[in-house]
Amino acid sequence: MAASSIIPITKVVLILLSCFISTTCSFRVISDHKPHTKPLGFTTRLIHRDSPESPFYDPKLTRTDRMRNAIQRSLDRYNHYTSNIVVPNNVRAPISYRTSEYVISFRVGTPAVDTYAVIDTGSDLTWLQCKPCHNCYDQEIPMFDPRKSTSYAKVGCEDVRCKAERGSTCDKDGSSCRYNLHYDDSGHSQGILSTETFVFQYDTWSGNISILELAFGCGYDNGFPYITSQRDGAPGLIGLSRDPLSLISLLAFDHFSHCLVPMTWNKTSLLRFGLDAIMTKDTTPMMDYGNLTTGAYYVMLEGISVSERGLHIPDGTFDITEDGVGGVIIDTGTEYTYLHLVAHVFLIAELEAQIKLDYVHPSPEDEFPLCYKKNMTAGISSMPDITFHFSGTNFDLNKWNVWEEVGDSKICLTLLQADDGLTVIGAHHLQNVNVGYDLRNKVISLENRDCTQT
């Protein structure tokens, strides 16, 4: 049930003057909905990058091609996390948008122009390519030109938002705050920290919600070596981490949630903010680790069971060390889950002991670690239950997320083995799961449900 009551209001201007974080946030929200809308929250559509609605969609790719690409993106993103070990006071490189799985459409500026961006719970600053661009990659739609917008403004150097952006610099006259994002895959985005009007379309009600004076990066120098065509390049990125300049932090919403519809269903997934967010009763704490600099959503995984048989995983396997190694992250920007290598070995052993189907020996081109031969009497529904035991709640993984039919003859396990101590729970294993983030109480809720009905 949504953590909200319905507030009847028409054409209301709301001025929100404070944030729940240490950074002062200044912006205004205008709602122009019909009665019975919720101006302190909104819901918008998430589009999977492989959906026909996505600007990244390539109709020439087969289902196997898309699966392999998703595995490669997951691996690239996992390597990013483990190559940027989080240590106290360390400035960590942001996540590359090449590895993100979902995009969101919106409008920006006055008059408003259509655009879109990849969305990522592992990144902070929202940015868009802007004209006049000194060095930009190709994108399919026109680039945003702030000179044509009456609502565009630069963020000054004394603004707290400038001070909150790590690595920012100032012009000599103090009139412009410059951001400088460098990615570990040699990509970068550089430009002016600015404010602008962002317009998000409600998914379930007619009308728009306009967020005025929202801080973002107007990028005049953007480069990613892997962008080779217009289809490869999204106009920008929207960050949803816990860092001060992420969208969720700037909006001062204590809650957001998502419910991801399986990509093959060709239905809409929803991202909900503020009072629209759906929080359920079974929660697990967000983990903080002293002075570690991270906006990622860490949780405590205490164990795993297969059909109620607990795996004898050594104590401390899922812990994070003092220097930031290990731990468990919930990350929608990673498609497939990577499980700590020790835990993965125990999981495979127990599955092999319980499953009576014919084992299929892996070939060099196989992407998944464990496969069985399909037959007429047993399929995915007959596979054993796998439960993740988080601190405070037990979560049963959806079998249709855990197992994948590969070709006409195989059923394969989609939980991948990590080569490092970090466990990342990815978007594929959160399909048909409502995930709610309560930033005030620092908990995450997980509930299996049909996301087409949410």
LINRA-V999999 format. One record per run of one state. SS is the DSSP state (H for helix, E for strand, L for the rest). FROM is the first residue (numbers start at 0). TO is the last residue. If there is no record, write none. Layout:
ss | from | to
SS | FROM | TO
SS | FROM | TO
This chain:
ss | from | to
L | 0 | 0
E | 1 | 1
L | 2 | 10
E | 11 | 15
L | 16 | 25
E | 26 | 30
L | 31 | 39
E | 40 | 47
L | 48 | 61
H | 62 | 82
L | 83 | 86
E | 87 | 87
L | 88 | 92
E | 93 | 93
L | 94 | 95
H | 96 | 98
L | 99 | 100
E | 101 | 107
L | 108 | 111
E | 112 | 119
L | 120 | 125
E | 126 | 130
L | 131 | 133
E | 134 | 134
L | 135 | 142
E | 143 | 144
H | 145 | 147
L | 148 | 151
E | 152 | 153
L | 154 | 158
H | 159 | 163
L | 164 | 167
E | 168 | 169
L | 170 | 175
E | 176 | 182
L | 183 | 186
E | 187 | 200
L | 201 | 206
E | 207 | 222
L | 223 | 228
H | 229 | 231
L | 232 | 234
E | 235 | 238
L | 239 | 245
H | 246 | 249
L | 250 | 253
E | 254 | 259
L | 260 | 261
H | 262 | 264
L | 265 | 267
E | 268 | 273
L | 274 | 276
E | 277 | 277
L | 278 | 281
E | 282 | 284
L | 285 | 290
E | 291 | 291
L | 292 | 295
E | 296 | 298
L | 299 | 299
E | 300 | 305
L | 306 | 307
E | 308 | 309
L | 310 | 318
E | 319 | 319
L | 320 | 324
E | 325 | 325
L | 326 | 326
E | 327 | 329
L | 330 | 336
E | 337 | 338
L | 339 | 339
H | 340 | 353
L | 354 | 357
E | 358 | 359
L | 360 | 369
E | 370 | 372
L | 373 | 378
H | 379 | 381
L | 382 | 384
E | 385 | 389
L | 390 | 391
E | 392 | 395
L | 396 | 397
H | 398 | 401
E | 402 | 405
L | 406 | 408
E | 409 | 412
L | 413 | 414
E | 415 | 416
L | 417 | 421
E | 422 | 424
L | 425 | 425
H | 426 | 429
E | 430 | 430
L | 431 | 431
E | 432 | 437
L | 438 | 441
E | 442 | 447
L | 448 | 449
H | 450 | 452
L | 453 | 453
